Amino acid sequence: QVQLVESGGGLVQAGGSLRLSCAASTTTFSFNYMGWYRQAPGKQRDLVATITSSRITNYADSVKGRFTISSDNTKNTVHLQMNSLKPEDTAIYYCRINWGLFDNWGQGTQVTVSS
């Protein structure tokens, strides 16, 4: 079973930066797309950013210009560079990898932005 390991969450002041990383436990498969989603308390899980195997990216309007998603296709890893963080970015961030026929999700990493 493929597992995703996330890292890089934490506590940061508003205006600061964090870098999230997610690595799949296998390089046997080639991903279709990878992405980051987030869920704040009492809210639904929302898309933050995705990147395809062709490196086509998509961002939620709320993070455009502040967050950057990137990938290492040979290692099945995905990163999310988060700059100019705001308190409303506080959430649990989840990594997702789509292999075409099925998805895998990470366990989530907490990001807390203090004002």
Secondary structure, DSSP 8 states (H G I E B T S, - for coil): ---EEEE--EEEETT--EEEEEEES-SSS--SEEEEEEE-TTS-EEEEEEEETT--EEE-GGGTTTEEEEEETTTTEEEEEE-S--GGG-EEEEEEEE-SS-EEE---EEEEEE-
